[in-house]
Amino acid sequence: MASERAAESRKGEGPLAAPQELLSAHPGPELQNIIVSDLVPLRLRGNYIGVILSIYGIGTTLGPFIGGSIVSHTTWRWIFYINLPIGGASLVILSIFLQVNYKDHMTFSQKIRRIDFLGNFVLVASTVAVLYALANAGASYSWASWQILVPIVLGLFGFFIFLYAQGGRIATAEPVMPLRLFKHRTSIIISINTFINSALTFWGVFFLAVKLYGPQYSGVALLPMSLVAIPGSALAAVSISRWGRYKPVHIAGFAVFMVGLGLFTLQGPDTTVAQWASYQCVCALGAGVLLNSQLPAFQSAVSERDQAAASAAWGFIRSFGWVWGVAIPASIFNNRVSQLLVEISDPAAAQMMANGSAYGAASAAMVEQFPLEIQAEIRSVYSQALQRLFQISIAFAGVGFMLSLFEDEIVLRETLETEFGLRHENDRYHRAQGGSDEKKEPLDSNK
């Protein structure tokens, strides 16, 4: 499981991670973004991403029902089993329809030498160390224990080594994450804002421990999130393609996101369905607008030859934000619960939520085993802890809003210069040029 998490560069914890999954676009966004970047000019990529997200929205809408039913009626292993036939069908479809050009003039050894083995090894090792620490912090071990501090320190130190390996004297000719990607101010701002936006996802506890919904109904309760976030993301992507401007989209996205987080601070045990659904819609709209609109801005600051590396780097930053988006809020949440345990009169209930266990114990089954009076106290404590968490989240979203004001408006390219692209498109282009071997102008995909 640890190896699988390292490969995915992400982390989730059962039904509590569901909102994070809803805003993740899909399990493997980086490769999809690389393919779109290789086939479509920067200015027009939003249109294609919008179509992809619209299709994905259907799966996202059905996902909570299917996932909740699996958790309630069968083993968690089916969450993985169900992906086997889907993945197999996808491989067949890709092999038939995704016919792209590639460099076939290099030998196998030349291709191997292009791989940044040192950079990849250090990056994976550092990520695994941090993932291990964050997965166990506050649950298996305390944050101050050596079991957590040692892997975090080693992981963060490894990231510094990785940066040196990408731009120092030991850097390879083709580093996995070249530092030139971050030379522009806009690239740095987008990187920070992507991390912030990815980290601010923490909604499942409210439905499980405050509203006392089961796993399946909690999935249903997240429908407003998926029904608004995905269309909002598609709308933002299409808007960028239409007007070629991303800065106003980012400013508006963070502004709406802050309003949504502010509304979440008003939630409590007595919040009605209409209220929490409308609050979700506001927050989901802001989060959805920011979901994929930051990638075109990040790509605009780098050359065409670095588009694949830029997509992968941006995707890694977003995935790393998801990791911290569970661990850090959970720590803040557990700490706030510990401060509020004096409000729970039942020692057994307080003990179940003490020592950093409140986040992991959050469920309707845990709360409902106590008398109604104690249930009310537990729900109140969970609600107050969530309010504090969302208040802190507003501050981080505010940082993203302020940084967006300093983005540069870089013109989005309308032509595509690529060594690869769809095979039949390039064949058609060369036939139109009379099959000459002379150097051709870059193919304009607008045509």
C-alpha positions as MATLAB code, in Angstrom:
seq = 'MASERAAESRKGEGPLAAPQELLSAHPGPELQNIIVSDLVPLRLRGNYIGVILSIYGIGTTLGPFIGGSIVSHTTWRWIFYINLPIGGASLVILSIFLQVNYKDHMTFSQKIRRIDFLGNFVLVASTVAVLYALANAGASYSWASWQILVPIVLGLFGFFIFLYAQGGRIATAEPVMPLRLFKHRTSIIISINTFINSALTFWGVFFLAVKLYGPQYSGVALLPMSLVAIPGSALAAVSISRWGRYKPVHIAGFAVFMVGLGLFTLQGPDTTVAQWASYQCVCALGAGVLLNSQLPAFQSAVSERDQAAASAAWGFIRSFGWVWGVAIPASIFNNRVSQLLVEISDPAAAQMMANGSAYGAASAAMVEQFPLEIQAEIRSVYSQALQRLFQISIAFAGVGFMLSLFEDEIVLRETLETEFGLRHENDRYHRAQGGSDEKKEPLDSNK';
ca = [
       0.000    0.000    0.000;
       2.868    2.366    0.791;
       4.411    1.658   -2.613;
       1.089    2.286   -4.337;
       0.691    5.595   -2.517;
       4.205    6.620   -3.484;
       3.472    5.840   -7.128;
       0.324    7.922   -7.026;
       1.994   10.708   -4.994;
      -1.179   11.228   -3.051;
      -2.900   10.116    0.131;
      -6.446    9.633    1.349;
      -8.168    8.013    4.293;
     -11.388    6.224    3.442;
     -14.584    8.225    3.274;
     -12.959   11.227    4.935;
     -10.874   11.734    1.816;
     -13.851   11.729   -0.534;
     -14.029   15.506   -0.999;
     -10.375   15.487   -1.899;
     -11.059   12.937   -4.609;
     -13.890   15.033   -6.001;
     -11.570   17.943   -6.642;
      -8.637   15.943   -7.918;
      -9.788   15.975  -11.546;
      -8.936   12.257  -11.799;
      -6.367    9.744  -10.530;
      -3.771   10.431  -13.245;
      -4.127   14.046  -14.395;
      -0.483   14.709  -15.230;
      -0.233   12.321  -18.193;
      -3.534   13.561  -19.589;
      -2.348   17.161  -19.335;
       0.894   16.233  -21.095;
      -1.017   14.625  -23.972;
      -3.339   17.615  -24.383;
      -0.343   19.965  -24.226;
       1.359   18.023  -27.005;
      -1.669   18.049  -29.291;
      -3.301   21.446  -28.737;
      -1.977   25.055  -28.671;
      -1.890   26.685  -25.247;
      -4.712   29.137  -25.997;
      -7.086   26.339  -27.041;
      -6.296   23.755  -24.378;
      -9.073   24.994  -22.140;
     -11.700   23.875  -24.653;
     -10.421   20.308  -24.623;
      -9.923   20.247  -20.871;
     -13.497   21.508  -20.536;
     -14.793   18.576  -22.591;
     -12.732   16.103  -20.574;
     -13.939   17.565  -17.288;
     -17.555   17.449  -18.426;
     -17.237   13.735  -19.120;
     -15.414   13.264  -15.852;
     -18.267   15.036  -14.082;
     -20.551   12.118  -14.938;
     -18.208    9.687  -13.212;
     -17.776   12.041  -10.280;
     -21.530   12.258   -9.833;
     -21.911    8.476   -9.827;
     -18.764    7.899   -7.762;
     -20.171    8.791   -4.320;
     -23.101    6.406   -4.797;
     -20.889    3.551   -5.972;
     -18.153    4.210   -3.417;
     -20.592    4.531   -0.536;
     -22.323    1.315   -1.527;
     -18.986   -0.530   -1.723;
     -17.910    0.690    1.713;
     -21.264   -0.248    3.248;
     -21.892   -3.656    1.670;
     -18.596   -5.261    0.682;
     -14.847   -5.230    1.227;
     -12.672   -2.205    0.519;
     -10.679   -4.353   -1.922;
     -13.437   -3.869   -4.477;
     -12.384   -0.226   -4.712;
      -9.281   -1.582   -6.441;
     -10.889   -4.553   -8.216;
     -13.381   -2.337  -10.017;
     -10.539   -0.446  -11.695;
      -9.098   -3.548  -13.382;
     -11.653   -3.932  -16.223;
     -11.878   -0.161  -16.622;
      -8.108    0.120  -16.914;
      -7.969   -2.782  -19.368;
     -10.586   -1.221  -21.633;
      -8.743    2.102  -21.482;
      -5.503    0.465  -22.624;
      -7.238   -1.022  -25.665;
      -8.871    2.289  -26.596;
      -5.607    4.217  -26.213;
      -3.637    1.743  -28.315;
      -6.145    2.113  -31.145;
      -6.863    5.839  -31.197;
      -3.858    7.610  -29.636;
      -1.458    7.335  -32.578;
       1.299    9.873  -31.944;
       4.717   10.519  -33.422;
       7.835    9.712  -31.450;
      11.590    9.800  -31.861;
      12.644    6.497  -33.419;
      16.175    7.471  -34.481;
      17.695    6.872  -31.038;
      19.001    3.566  -29.782;
      17.690    2.001  -26.601;
      20.834    2.944  -24.684;
      20.507    6.569  -25.825;
      16.936    6.667  -24.587;
      17.968    5.195  -21.238;
      20.697    7.814  -20.818;
      18.089   10.570  -21.168;
      16.369    9.443  -17.948;
      17.215   11.461  -14.861;
      17.785    8.471  -12.570;
      19.291   10.490   -9.719;
      16.532   13.093   -9.761;
      13.785   10.490   -9.910;
      15.319    8.408   -7.116;
      15.787   11.368   -4.766;
      12.305   12.718   -5.525;
      10.575    9.368   -4.951;
      12.577    8.611   -1.796;
      11.878   12.060   -0.336;
       8.192   11.839   -1.191;
       7.881    8.386    0.395;
       9.557    9.638    3.582;
       7.189   12.605    3.873;
       4.166   10.465    2.991;
       5.064    7.949    5.695;
       5.396   10.680    8.304;
       2.166   12.435    7.370;
       0.239    9.159    7.171;
       1.191    8.252   10.749;
       1.467   11.658   12.419;
      -1.160   12.151   15.098;
      -2.465    8.605   14.660;
       0.212    5.964   15.220;
       2.753    8.422   16.636;
       2.722   11.972   17.963;
       4.088   14.802   15.851;
       6.982   15.248   18.313;
       8.099   11.595   18.168;
      11.271   10.554   16.365;
       9.231    8.185   14.183;
       7.639   11.272   12.593;
      10.373   13.903   12.857;
      13.123   11.759   11.325;
      11.304   10.906    8.049;
       9.991   14.474    7.705;
      13.470   15.963    8.167;
      15.014   13.399    5.809;
      12.263   13.972    3.258;
      12.545   17.761    3.317;
      16.352   17.530    3.181;
      15.949   15.201    0.221;
      13.892   17.822   -1.594;
      16.785   20.293   -1.250;
      19.130   17.672   -2.681;
      16.626   17.139   -5.491;
      16.627   20.864   -6.320;
      20.425   20.825   -6.454;
      20.322   17.746   -8.681;
      18.024   19.608  -11.065;
      20.055   22.793  -11.391;
      23.482   22.261   -9.816;
      26.693   20.822  -11.179;
      25.375   17.279  -11.046;
      22.267   18.100  -13.102;
      21.657   15.920  -16.162;
      20.985   17.263  -19.645;
      17.270   16.544  -19.238;
      16.331   16.866  -15.548;
      12.920   15.609  -14.457;
      11.977   19.051  -13.077;
      14.308   21.697  -14.573;
      14.648   24.798  -12.417;
      14.128   27.035  -15.454;
      10.427   26.263  -15.031;
      10.424   28.538  -11.973;
      12.427   31.501  -13.270;
       9.348   33.616  -13.986;
       7.428   35.338  -11.193;
       4.129   33.994  -12.488;
       5.435   30.416  -12.365;
       6.412   30.820   -8.719;
       3.060   32.385   -7.802;
       1.113   29.669   -9.621;
       3.153   26.983   -7.847;
       2.368   28.461   -4.429;
      -1.316   28.979   -5.235;
      -1.654   25.455   -6.637;
      -0.268   24.060   -3.392;
      -2.597   26.255   -1.308;
      -5.699   25.407   -3.325;
      -4.908   21.687   -3.214;
      -4.367   21.729    0.541;
      -7.675   23.412    1.369;
      -9.908   20.330    1.048;
     -11.410   18.973    4.279;
     -15.164   18.419    4.346;
     -16.004   14.792    5.160;
     -15.939   15.086    8.961;
     -18.920   17.436    9.003;
     -21.242   14.867    7.459;
     -19.892   11.890    9.386;
     -19.549   13.264   12.910;
     -21.727   16.391   13.007;
     -24.686   15.452   10.801;
     -24.279   11.722   11.628;
     -24.631   10.538    8.040;
     -23.443    7.069    7.093;
     -20.748    6.519    4.435;
     -23.261    6.055    1.622;
     -25.367    9.106    2.436;
     -22.195   11.133    3.013;
     -21.362   10.389   -0.609;
     -24.779   11.668   -1.621;
     -24.247   14.773    0.525;
     -21.146   15.584   -1.513;
     -23.108   15.769   -4.768;
     -23.368   19.585   -4.700;
     -19.585   19.647   -4.614;
     -19.173   17.550   -7.749;
     -22.163   19.015   -9.579;
     -20.738   22.541   -9.274;
     -16.952   22.093   -9.091;
     -16.530   20.210  -12.360;
     -18.752   22.532  -14.476;
     -17.056   25.492  -12.790;
     -13.669   24.141  -13.793;
     -14.835   23.528  -17.356;
     -16.297   27.049  -17.546;
     -13.024   28.574  -16.346;
     -11.031   26.563  -18.884;
     -13.288   27.603  -21.762;
     -13.206   31.243  -20.596;
      -9.416   31.259  -20.708;
      -9.515   29.855  -24.243;
     -12.092   32.447  -25.306;
     -10.456   35.581  -23.906;
      -6.879   34.421  -23.362;
      -6.727   35.807  -19.820;
      -6.174   33.760  -16.690;
      -5.437   36.378  -14.016;
      -9.079   37.545  -13.582;
     -10.148   33.892  -13.364;
      -7.700   33.217  -10.529;
      -8.660   36.357   -8.616;
     -12.366   35.568   -8.904;
     -11.775   31.918   -8.010;
      -9.957   32.670   -4.767;
     -12.496   35.370   -3.856;
     -15.433   32.978   -4.241;
     -13.469   30.237   -2.487;
     -12.923   32.484    0.547;
     -16.632   33.298    0.684;
     -17.446   29.583    0.590;
     -14.994   28.808    3.390;
     -16.527   31.637    5.392;
     -19.961   30.096    4.955;
     -18.587   26.775    6.218;
     -17.738   28.444    9.527;
     -21.496   28.962   10.041;
     -22.250   25.230    9.916;
     -23.312   23.291   12.982;
     -25.418   20.320   14.092;
     -28.616   22.221   13.264;
     -27.577   23.282    9.763;
     -30.299   22.335    7.279;
     -29.768   20.446    4.041;
     -30.544   23.567    2.020;
     -27.932   25.521    3.947;
     -25.017   23.100    3.726;
     -25.842   22.324    0.095;
     -25.801   26.020   -0.842;
     -22.579   26.563    1.126;
     -21.009   23.670   -0.765;
     -22.055   25.135   -4.095;
     -20.359   28.462   -3.365;
     -17.133   26.860   -2.156;
     -17.150   24.288   -4.961;
     -17.546   27.013   -7.576;
     -14.440   28.805   -6.337;
     -12.453   25.582   -5.979;
     -13.619   24.373   -9.383;
     -12.607   27.599  -11.111;
      -9.111   27.188   -9.651;
      -8.946   23.447  -10.296;
      -7.318   23.435  -13.746;
      -7.161   27.118  -14.679;
      -3.722   27.467  -13.094;
      -1.981   25.017  -15.422;
      -2.267   27.214  -18.579;
      -0.772   30.122  -16.626;
       2.099   27.929  -15.442;
       2.708   26.658  -18.985;
       2.577   30.150  -20.490;
       5.774   31.139  -18.687;
       7.854   28.301  -20.198;
       8.855   27.336  -23.725;
       7.095   24.711  -25.824;
       9.922   22.215  -25.310;
       9.266   22.313  -21.560;
       5.500   21.817  -21.715;
       5.619   18.166  -20.638;
       7.996   18.930  -17.774;
       5.833   21.893  -16.740;
       2.685   19.749  -16.702;
       4.396   17.072  -14.617;
       5.883   19.613  -12.192;
       2.542   21.356  -11.726;
       0.812   18.019  -11.201;
       3.364   16.997   -8.581;
       2.883   20.272   -6.699;
      -0.884   19.761   -6.729;
      -0.603   16.150   -5.551;
       1.821   17.156   -2.811;
      -0.686   19.779   -1.715;
      -3.334   17.051   -1.356;
      -0.999   15.164    0.981;
      -0.574   18.132    3.288;
      -4.250   18.967    2.831;
      -5.132   15.908    4.914;
      -2.291   15.753    7.442;
      -2.043   19.395    8.523;
      -5.807   20.079    8.805;
      -6.188   16.796   10.695;
      -3.508   17.905   13.138;
      -5.153   21.318   13.634;
      -8.512   19.619   13.999;
      -7.273   17.112   16.592;
      -5.516   19.841   18.551;
      -8.688   21.941   18.691;
     -10.727   18.909   19.774;
      -8.253   18.284   22.601;
      -8.874   21.836   23.828;
     -12.644   21.284   23.772;
     -12.780   17.861   25.447;
     -13.686   19.511   28.764;
     -17.150   20.109   27.260;
     -17.792   16.332   27.039;
     -19.093   14.975   30.334;
     -18.645   11.280   29.513;
     -15.037   10.140   30.224;
     -15.299    7.225   27.788;
     -16.365    9.493   24.927;
     -13.644   12.002   25.736;
     -11.049    9.226   25.807;
     -12.063    8.028   22.334;
     -11.401   11.512   20.960;
      -8.234   12.237   22.947;
      -4.579   11.888   21.942;
      -5.136   12.836   18.311;
      -7.822   10.217   17.694;
     -10.752   12.553   16.968;
     -10.205   12.748   13.220;
      -9.823    9.003   12.734;
     -12.764    8.244   15.044;
     -15.176   10.617   13.312;
     -18.209    8.567   12.292;
     -21.909    8.316   12.989;
     -21.406    4.872   14.554;
     -18.960    6.249   17.109;
     -21.222    9.132   18.126;
     -24.489    7.182   18.221;
     -23.241    4.614   20.749;
     -23.644    7.238   23.487;
     -26.830    8.726   25.035;
     -28.446   11.653   23.227;
     -27.080   14.207   25.683;
     -23.514   13.002   25.132;
     -24.113   12.857   21.378;
     -25.014   16.538   21.409;
     -21.792   17.353   23.257;
     -19.661   15.327   20.836;
     -21.299   16.891   17.793;
     -20.783   20.353   19.260;
     -17.081   19.691   19.825;
     -16.621   18.394   16.285;
     -18.508   21.385   14.907;
     -16.413   23.916   16.823;
     -13.182   22.217   15.743;
     -14.267   22.391   12.108;
     -15.151   26.061   12.464;
     -11.619   26.814   13.679;
     -10.178   24.803   10.808;
     -12.177   26.701    8.198;
     -11.221   30.021    9.784;
      -7.551   29.142    9.310;
      -8.318   27.998    5.759;
      -9.739   31.438    4.951;
      -6.374   32.979    5.839;
      -4.513   30.634    3.480;
      -7.014   31.280    0.688;
      -6.477   34.984    1.319;
      -2.760   34.509    0.694;
      -3.614   32.896   -2.640;
      -5.933   35.789   -3.477;
      -3.237   38.378   -2.733;
      -0.609   36.494   -4.741;
      -2.980   36.312   -7.724;
      -2.948   40.105   -7.888;
       0.770   39.995   -8.728;
       0.526   37.521  -11.612;
       1.739   38.725  -14.997;
      -0.660   38.449  -17.929;
       1.402   36.418  -20.384;
      -0.027   36.045  -23.883;
      -1.230   32.476  -24.457;
       0.280   31.012  -27.621;
      -2.140   30.189  -30.445;
       0.225   28.039  -32.506;
       1.741   24.692  -31.617;
       5.396   23.753  -32.049;
       5.908   20.084  -31.247;
       8.145   17.220  -32.319;
       5.347   14.769  -31.729;
       1.575   15.311  -32.099;
      -0.957   13.073  -33.805;
       0.615   10.956  -36.515;
      -2.137   11.355  -39.122;
      -2.293   15.141  -38.619;
       1.417   15.502  -39.385;
       1.119   13.137  -42.374;
      -1.731   15.223  -43.774;
       0.306   18.392  -43.265;
       3.349   17.026  -45.090;
       1.182   15.750  -47.965;
      -0.268   19.236  -48.318;
       3.307   20.580  -48.554;
       4.077   18.205  -51.403;
       6.110   15.760  -49.340;
       9.137   18.052  -49.321;
      11.876   17.419  -46.812;
      12.489   21.138  -46.453;
      12.061   22.705  -43.046;
       8.413   23.553  -42.461;
       6.823   26.257  -40.382;
       5.213   25.065  -37.136;
       1.799   23.529  -37.598;
      -0.975   25.917  -36.544;
      -3.605   23.757  -34.851;
      -6.156   26.539  -35.242;
      -6.348   25.420  -38.845;
];
